[in-house]
């Protein structure tokens, strides 16, 4: 027998055995599931029925008690209305009044208007005046005190108490112990006491019977439905099995013939696979077994796969290494574009972000170098992650500052919205960074951000030995100048960015400033939120300034590029909050100046007296210049001193 025929018959036999076994197993599973479903359904119906019976009993007992109380009170009030205030009462005459009898002996209905109890009336000696059983009328309830001691106890109590209620047991005509509930209420202005009495189980027994009947019907229906469903499924499975078996046998015959034929030509296929791999069609390794020729070709195939794998690993290493110094988008362009390393560029409209930590130099003054690196990398790691997640390019990290842009090298139509959303998300992430800093004993930091849209040149800039992909142009400089006006926690955007997406932005304030190198005043927008699809909003920054009991004497120094410029100005710190102060000075002070503030208090050591702030606004009050300043760096000792003042 040829190997092709042998493999074909073997494969068909396996398919037939598997199909036949599957049919038997499926039929057994269906029968088992049907039996278990019947048991589960019956148990479930019994459980639900029992719960419903108990719940209905509890609810209907409460309902019956309330009905009895209301009925007793109603009859007592109506008797009072009819009979109150009479000098004497002739019981025989009263009994002849059919309306009074109907009122005083009415039935108390239960489920489906079935009679569950009745009302009767007796006087304050226990003498029955009206009773549904006329043989009882004129007799004293004391007659039955030995037969029904609990009932008589309630009757005796009703002589002195306005309202009495409770249960007592009795035996019905079949000698079954049952319970009655009675409520005894005085009829105001009369000598009569109204008794409303019910067989309490009459309120729930009809409902019990109804629930039990419906439960039996549901169980029978469920059993019939499950049996019918099981039979239907078995029938369908048999038909499906027969059809599936025929289909599998047909497919198996074709597959077996193809498989047997494929075994006879492995050498040519392996050779073709090696040729395709050499052309760049990479694949995985193959087992090195079979005929000698097949083993040799398989070994060659696997060695080639290893070399290609090593090449891929090296390429990925280069991509990942570049990615730490550039960005993945730039790395992709450099590695996959034929002219990726060529010097030159293109003009592109983009949106730029520039951020900086406020008072960073003062914060790290007392840190060790390894602490500075750890402290700074935590902040930069989080900010760079946000920029890249929003599709931005980190152009440069300048110490504690970040310059990034959106819209190059890959064009983005929504680059203004992406940039503003990125800036807002960076500000909201500062809370997470500061929580981690607090856990490690580092100070909290604040960041100012500027966002500006403009036309720049983006290119590979440099020489053949050192090249950097970045953006250049006057709009880059404008972004840097804007950033110097942003205080901690603030996002300032230019008018060119605002006019592209005004409907999406939530503006806290509009500032008019005069930037260096720009002839006309510039309008900046203090942004605190952006709408869908980003939905990011900064928390409120409002703080109440508290007047100091005793103004604190200070010296002010103007800063120019973080260096002291000019002489000290005498001033007084009059109002304070943890992030803002009001300082009054006779000397003129310019808005938006960066200031060094020296606290003139001998209690503080010399370095701890110094803090830094930006002048937000200036007002002239009674011949003085009153300046609102926002802290950019303030030592804890200064905060503690001002809080005491």
C-alpha positions in Angstrom: 0.0 0.0 0.0 1.3 3.4 -0.9 2.0 5.8 1.9 -0.5 8.4 0.4 -3.3 5.7 0.5 -2.3 4.6 4.0 -2.3 8.1 5.4 -5.7 8.9 3.8 -7.4 5.8 5.2 -5.9 6.3 8.7 -7.1 9.9 8.8 -10.6 8.9 7.7 -10.8 6.2 10.4 -9.8 8.8 13.1 -12.4 11.2 11.9 -15.1 8.6 11.9 -14.2 7.4 15.5 -14.1 11.0 16.8 -17.4 11.9 15.2 -19.2 8.7 16.5 -17.8 9.3 20.0 -18.8 12.9 20.0 -22.4 12.0 19.1 -22.7 9.4 22.0 -21.2 11.9 24.4 -23.5 14.7 23.3 -26.6 12.6 23.8 -25.5 11.5 27.2 -24.8 15.1 28.2 -28.3 16.3 27.0 -30.0 13.5 29.0 -28.0 14.3 32.1 -28.6 18.1 31.8 -32.3 17.5 31.4 -32.5 15.4 34.6 -30.5 17.9 36.5 -32.6 20.8 35.2 -35.8 19.0 36.3 -34.4 18.6 39.8 -33.1 22.2 40.0 -36.4 23.6 38.7 -38.4 21.6 41.3 -36.1 22.7 44.1 -36.2 26.3 42.9 -40.0 26.4 42.7 -40.2 24.8 46.2 -37.8 27.3 47.6 -39.6 30.3 46.0 -43.0 29.0 47.1 -41.8 28.5 50.7 -40.4 32.0 50.8 -43.5 33.5 49.3 -45.7 31.6 51.7 -43.8 32.9 54.7 -43.6 36.4 53.3 -47.3 36.5 52.5 -48.2 35.1 56.0 -46.1 37.8 57.7 -47.5 40.6 55.5 -51.1 39.5 55.7 -51.0 39.0 59.5 -49.8 42.6 59.8 -52.4 43.7 57.4 -55.1 41.8 59.3 -54.1 43.3 62.6 -54.3 46.8 61.1 -57.7 46.1 59.5 -59.1 44.9 62.9 -57.7 48.0 64.7 -59.2 50.3 62.1 -62.5 48.5 62.1 -62.8 48.7 65.9 -61.9 52.4 66.0 -64.3 53.1 63.1 -67.3 51.4 64.8 -66.4 53.0 68.2 -66.4 56.5 66.6 -69.7 55.9 64.8 -71.4 54.6 67.9 -70.2 57.6 69.8 -71.6 59.9 67.2 -75.0 58.2 67.4 -75.2 57.4 71.2 -72.9 59.7 73.1 -74.4 61.9 75.9 -77.6 60.0 76.6 -78.7 59.9 80.3 -79.5 56.2 80.1 -79.5 53.4 77.6 -82.3 50.8 77.1 -80.4 47.8 75.6 -83.6 46.1 74.4 -84.7 49.2 72.5 -81.2 49.7 71.1 -81.1 46.1 69.8 -84.3 46.7 67.8 -82.6 49.5 65.8 -81.5 47.7 62.7 -79.1 50.3 61.6 -77.3 50.2 65.0 -77.3 46.4 64.9 -75.9 46.4 61.4 -73.2 48.9 62.5 -72.3 47.0 65.7 -72.2 43.5 64.3 -70.7 43.9 60.8 -68.3 41.4 59.3 -64.6 41.8 58.8 -63.6 40.5 55.3 -60.3 38.9 54.2 -58.9 37.7 50.9 -61.5 37.6 48.1 -64.1 39.2 50.5 -64.2 36.0 52.6 -65.5 36.6 56.1 -62.5 36.4 58.6 -64.2 37.9 61.7 -66.8 40.2 63.2 -67.6 43.2 65.4 -69.6 43.0 68.7 -70.3 45.5 71.5 -70.5 45.0 75.3 -70.7 47.5 78.2 -68.2 48.2 80.9 -69.4 45.4 83.0 -68.8 42.8 80.4 -72.5 42.4 79.4 -73.0 41.7 75.6 -75.2 44.4 74.0 -74.9 43.5 70.3 -73.4 40.3 68.9 -73.7 38.5 65.5 -74.9 35.5 67.5 -78.1 36.8 69.2 -77.9 33.9 71.8 -74.8 35.7 73.2 -76.6 39.1 73.6 -77.6 39.8 77.2 -75.0 37.4 78.6 -71.8 38.5 80.4 -68.5 37.6 79.0 -67.4 36.4 82.5 -69.4 33.3 81.6 -66.5 32.1 79.4 -63.6 33.3 81.5 -62.6 29.7 82.4 -63.0 28.4 78.9 -61.1 31.4 77.4 -59.0 32.9 80.2 -56.9 35.1 77.9 -59.9 36.6 76.2 -61.5 37.4 79.6 -58.2 39.0 80.6 -58.4 41.4 77.6 -62.1 42.1 78.4 -61.3 42.9 82.1 -58.4 45.2 81.0 -60.7 47.0 78.6 -62.9 48.2 81.6 -60.0 50.5 82.6 -57.9 50.9 79.5 -58.9 52.9 76.4 -57.5 50.3 74.0 -56.6 46.7 74.4 -55.4 44.2 71.7 -53.9 40.7 71.7 -54.1 37.0 70.6 -55.9 34.1 72.2 -56.2 30.4 71.2 -59.4 28.4 70.6 -60.4 25.1 69.1 -62.6 24.9 66.0 -65.2 22.3 65.2 -62.5 19.9 63.9 -60.6 20.2 67.3 -57.8 22.1 65.5 -56.0 24.8 67.6 -56.4 28.2 66.0 -55.7 31.8 66.9 -57.9 34.8 67.2 -56.8 38.4 67.3 -59.1 41.0 69.0 -59.0 44.7 69.5 -61.1 46.4 72.3 -61.8 50.1 72.0 -64.0 52.4 74.1 -66.7 54.3 72.3 -66.2 57.9 73.6 -69.2 59.3 75.6 -70.9 55.9 75.9 -70.7 53.0 78.3 -69.9 50.7 75.3 -66.7 48.9 74.3 -66.3 47.8 70.7 -64.6 44.4 70.2 -63.3 43.5 66.7 -62.3 39.8 66.5 -60.8 37.8 63.6 -59.5 34.3 63.0 -56.0 35.6 62.0 -55.2 32.6 59.8 -58.2 33.4 57.6 -56.1 36.3 56.2 -53.3 34.1 54.9 -54.8 30.6 54.4 -56.6 31.4 51.1 -53.5 33.1 49.8 -51.4 30.1 50.9 -53.8 27.8 49.0 -53.5 30.0 45.9 -49.7 30.1 46.0 -49.4 26.4 46.5 -51.8 25.7 43.6 -49.9 28.0 41.3 -46.6 26.4 42.4 -47.8 22.9 41.5 -48.9 24.2 38.1 -45.5 25.9 37.5 -43.6 22.7 38.5 -45.7 20.6 36.1 -45.3 23.1 33.3 -41.5 23.3 33.9 -41.1 19.5 33.9 -43.1 19.2 30.7 -41.2 22.1 29.1 -37.8 20.6 30.1 -38.8 17.1 28.8 -40.0 18.5 25.5 -36.9 20.7 25.2 -34.6 17.7 25.9 -36.3 15.5 23.3 -36.1 18.4 20.7 -32.4 18.9 21.4 -31.7 15.2 21.1 -33.5 15.0 17.8 -31.7 18.0 16.5 -28.3 16.7 17.7 -28.9 13.4 15.9 -29.7 15.2 12.7 -26.8 17.6 13.2 -24.5 14.7 14.0 -25.4 12.7 10.9 -25.0 15.8 8.7 -21.8 16.8 10.4 -20.3 13.3 10.2 -20.9 13.3 6.4 -19.4 16.8 6.1 -16.4 15.9 8.2 -15.8 12.7 6.3 -15.9 14.7 3.0 -13.6 17.4 4.3 -11.4 14.8 6.0 -11.0 12.9 2.7 -9.8 16.0 0.9 -7.5 17.1 3.8 -6.1 13.6 4.1 -5.3 13.5 0.4 -3.7 16.9 0.6 -1.7 16.0 3.7 -0.4 12.7 2.2 0.6 14.5 -1.0 2.4 17.3 1.0 4.6 14.8 2.8 6.0 13.5 -0.5 7.4 17.0 -1.5 9.0 18.5 1.7 12.4 19.2 0.1 11.1 21.6 -2.6 8.9 23.4 -0.1 11.7 23.9 2.4 14.0 25.2 -0.4 11.3 27.6 -1.5 10.9 28.8 2.2 14.6 29.4 2.5 14.6 31.5 -0.7 11.6 33.6 0.4 13.2 34.2 3.8 16.3 35.5 2.0 14.1 37.9 0.2 12.7 39.3 3.5 9.8 36.9 4.1 10.8 36.0 7.7 9.3 33.0 9.5 9.8 30.7 12.5 12.1 27.7 12.8 11.2 24.2 11.6 11.8 20.8 13.3 15.1 19.2 12.3 13.8 15.7 11.7 12.9 13.4 8.8 15.0 12.4 5.8 18.6 13.5 5.7 17.9 16.1 3.1 15.0 17.5 5.1 17.2 17.7 8.3 19.9 19.6 6.4 17.5 22.0 4.9 15.7 22.5 8.3 19.0 23.2 10.0 19.9 25.8 7.3 16.4 27.3 7.7 16.8 27.6 11.5 20.3 29.2 11.3 19.0 31.8 8.9 16.0 32.5 11.3 18.5 33.0 14.2 20.5 35.5 12.2 17.4 37.4 11.2 16.2 37.4 14.8 19.5 38.9 15.9 19.2 41.5 13.3 15.7 42.4 14.5 16.9 42.6 18.1 19.7 45.0 17.2 17.3 47.1 15.2 14.9 47.3 18.1 17.7 48.1 20.5 18.7 51.0 18.3 15.1 52.2 18.0 14.6 52.0 21.8 17.9 53.7 22.5 17.2 56.6 20.1 13.7 56.8 21.5 15.1 57.8 24.9 16.9 60.8 23.4 14.4 61.7 20.6 10.9 60.4 20.3 9.4 57.2 18.7 8.0 59.3 15.8 11.4 60.9 15.0 13.2 57.6 15.4 10.7 55.9 12.9 11.3 58.7 10.4 15.1 58.4 10.7 15.2 54.6 10.4 12.5 54.0 7.9 12.8 57.0 5.6 15.6 57.1 3.0 16.2 60.8 3.5 15.5 60.7 7.3 19.0 61.9 8.2 19.3 64.6 5.5 19.7 68.2 6.8 17.0 70.6 5.9 13.4 71.2 6.9 9.9 72.5 6.1 7.6 75.2 7.3 4.8 73.9 9.4 2.0 75.3 11.6 2.3 73.7 15.0 1.3 74.3 18.7 4.1 74.5 21.2 4.2 73.9 24.9 6.9 75.2 27.3 6.9 74.4 31.0 9.1 75.1 33.9 9.2 74.4 37.7 8.8 77.5 39.8 11.6 78.2 42.3 13.5 75.0 41.3 17.0 76.3 42.0 16.0 77.2 45.6 14.3 73.8 46.1 17.3 71.8 45.2 19.9 74.0 47.0 20.3 71.6 49.9 19.9 68.3 48.0 22.6 65.8 47.2 23.2 65.2 43.5 21.6 61.8 43.4 18.5 63.3 45.2 18.3 66.0 42.6 18.4 63.5 39.7 15.8 61.3 41.4 13.6 64.3 42.2 13.8 65.7 38.7 13.4 62.4 36.8 10.2 61.6 38.7 8.7 64.9 37.5 10.1 64.7 33.9 9.1 61.0 33.5 5.4 61.8 34.3 5.3 65.0 32.1 7.0 63.3 29.1 4.6 60.4 29.3 1.6 62.7 29.1 3.1 64.6 26.2 3.7 61.4 24.2 0.3 60.0 25.1 -1.3 63.1 23.6 0.8 62.8 20.4 3.4 65.5 21.1 7.1 65.6 20.4 9.4 66.4 23.3 11.9 68.7 21.5 14.1 69.5 24.4 14.5 69.1 28.2 16.3 72.1 29.6 17.0 71.2 33.2 13.6 71.4 34.9 12.0 72.9 31.7 10.3 71.0 28.9 9.8 72.2 25.3 7.4 70.1 23.2 5.2 70.6 20.1 2.3 69.1 18.3 1.8 68.8 14.6 5.2 67.6 13.4 6.7 65.4 12.0 3.2 63.9 11.7 0.6 66.5 10.8 -2.3 66.8 13.3 -5.3 68.9 12.4 -6.3 69.2 16.0 -2.9 70.2 17.3 -4.1 73.3 19.3 -6.7 71.2 21.2 -4.2 68.4 21.8 -1.6 70.8 23.2 -4.0 72.6 25.6 -5.4 69.3 26.8 -1.9 68.1 27.3 -1.0 71.2 29.4 -4.1 70.8 31.5 -3.4 67.1 32.1 0.2 68.0 33.1 -1.1 70.4 35.7 -3.5 67.9 37.1 -0.8 65.3 37.3 1.3 67.5 39.6 -0.9 66.3 42.5 0.3 62.7 41.9 3.9 63.8 41.6 3.7 65.9 44.8 2.1 63.0 46.8 5.0 60.8 45.8 7.5 63.6 46.7 5.8 63.9 50.1 6.2 60.2 50.8 9.9 60.4 50.0 10.5 63.6 52.1 10.9 65.9 49.1 9.3 69.3 48.8 6.2 70.0 46.7 6.7 71.7 43.3 4.6 73.9 41.1 4.9 74.4 37.3 3.9 77.1 34.9 3.0 76.3 31.3 2.6 78.4 28.2 0.9 77.2 24.9 1.3 79.0 21.6 0.4 78.2 18.0 2.4 79.5 15.2 4.4 78.9 12.0 7.9 77.5 12.5 10.6 75.5 10.6 10.8 71.9 11.7 13.9 70.1 10.6 17.0 68.1 11.3 19.2 70.9 12.5 23.0 70.7 13.0 25.9 69.2 11.1 26.8 65.8 9.7 28.4 64.9 13.1 25.6 66.1 15.4 22.0 66.6 14.3 18.8 67.3 16.3 15.2 67.2 15.1 13.5 70.4 16.4 11.6 73.6 15.7 13.1 77.1 15.1 11.5 80.5 14.5 10.2 83.6 16.3 7.1 81.8 17.5 9.4 79.5 19.6 10.9 82.5 21.3 7.4 83.9 21.9 6.4 80.6 23.7 9.4 81.0 25.9 8.6 84.6 26.8 5.0 83.6 27.5 6.1 80.9 29.9 7.9 83.4 32.1 4.5 85.0 32.9 2.8 81.8 34.0 2.8 81.2 37.8 2.6 77.8 39.5 -0.4 75.8 38.6 -1.3 78.1 35.6 -1.8 77.4 31.9 -1.4 80.5 29.7 -2.3 80.3 26.0 -1.8 82.9 23.3 -4.5 84.5 21.2 -3.4 82.5 18.2 -4.2 79.3 20.0 -7.4 80.6 21.6 -8.9 81.7 18.3 -8.6 78.2 16.8 -10.7 76.5 19.6 -12.6 79.2 21.6 -15.7 77.0 21.9 -13.8 74.3 23.7 -12.0 76.4 26.4 -12.9 77.5 29.9 -11.2 80.8 30.6 -10.5 82.0 34.2 -8.9 85.4 33.2 -7.6 87.4 30.3 -4.3 89.1 30.7 -2.7 91.9 28.6 1.0 92.0 28.8 4.0 93.6 27.0 6.6 91.0 26.1 10.2 91.9 25.3 10.9 92.0 21.6 7.2 92.4 20.7 6.0 95.9 19.8 2.3 95.6 20.6 0.7 94.3 23.8 -0.1 90.6 23.8 -3.3 89.0 25.1 -2.9 85.8 27.1 -5.7 83.5 28.4 -5.6 81.8 31.7 -7.2 78.4 30.9 -8.7 76.1 33.5 -10.6 73.6 31.4 -11.3 72.1 28.0 -14.5 70.4 26.8 -15.2 67.1 25.0 -13.6 64.9 23.9 -11.0 65.7 26.5 -13.1 66.9 29.5 -10.2 68.1 31.7 -10.6 70.9 34.3 -8.2 72.3 36.8 -9.3 72.7 40.5 -10.2 76.1 41.7 -7.2 78.2 42.7 -9.0 80.9 44.7 -7.3 81.7 48.1 -8.4 84.3 50.6 -5.7 86.7 51.7 -5.6 87.3 55.5 -4.4 90.7 56.9 -1.5 90.4 59.3 -1.9 91.8 62.8 1.6 93.4 62.5 2.9 94.1 59.0 6.2 92.4 58.4 9.2 94.5 57.1 10.7 93.2 53.9 13.3 94.1 51.3 12.5 93.7 47.6 15.1 92.9 44.9 14.2 92.8 41.2 15.4 89.7 39.4 16.7 89.7 35.8 17.2 86.1 34.5 17.3 84.8 38.1 20.0 87.3 39.1 19.5 90.2 41.4 19.4 93.5 39.5 19.2 96.9 41.3 19.1 97.9 44.9 16.9 96.8 47.7 13.5 98.5 48.1 11.9 98.9 51.5 8.4 97.5 51.8 5.8 96.0 54.2 4.1 92.6 53.8 0.5 93.3 54.9 -1.7 90.3 53.7 -0.8 86.7 53.3 -2.0 83.3 52.1 0.1 80.2 51.5 0.6 81.1 47.8 0.0 84.9 47.6 0.9 88.0 49.5 0.2 91.7 49.3 3.2 94.0 49.7 3.1 97.7 50.1 6.0 100.0 49.0 6.7 103.6 48.5 8.9 102.8 45.5 7.4 101.9 42.1 7.2 98.3 41.1 6.4 97.0 37.7 3.8 94.3 37.0 5.1 90.9 36.0 8.5 91.5 37.6 10.2 88.5 39.3 11.1 89.5 42.8 13.3 88.3 45.6 11.7 89.0 49.0 13.9 89.1 52.1 12.1 88.9 55.4 13.6 91.3 58.0 13.1 89.1 61.0 16.0 88.2 63.3 14.2 85.0 64.3 15.0 83.4 60.9 18.4 82.3 59.8 19.8 84.2 56.8 19.0 81.6 54.0 15.5 81.0 55.4 14.5 84.6 55.2 14.5 84.6 51.4 11.6 83.8 49.2 10.7 84.5 45.5 7.5 85.7 43.8 6.1 87.3 40.7 4.2 90.6 40.7 0.6 89.8 39.4 -0.9 93.2 39.8 -0.1 96.7 41.1 -2.5 99.3 42.6 -1.9 102.8 43.9 -3.4 103.1 47.4 -2.9 106.3 49.6 0.4 107.2 47.9 1.8 103.6 48.1 2.3 100.9 45.5 0.3 97.9 46.7 1.4 94.8 44.9 -0.3 91.4 44.7 2.5 88.8 44.3 2.4 85.0 43.7 5.0 82.9 45.4 7.3 80.9 43.2 9.5 79.6 46.0 8.9 80.0 49.8 10.8 78.2 52.6 8.6 76.5 55.3 10.1 78.8 58.0 8.7 81.9 56.2 5.3 80.3 55.9 5.3 79.4 59.6 6.4 82.9 60.6 3.6 84.6 58.5 1.0 82.2 59.8 1.9 83.2 63.3 1.6 86.9 62.5 
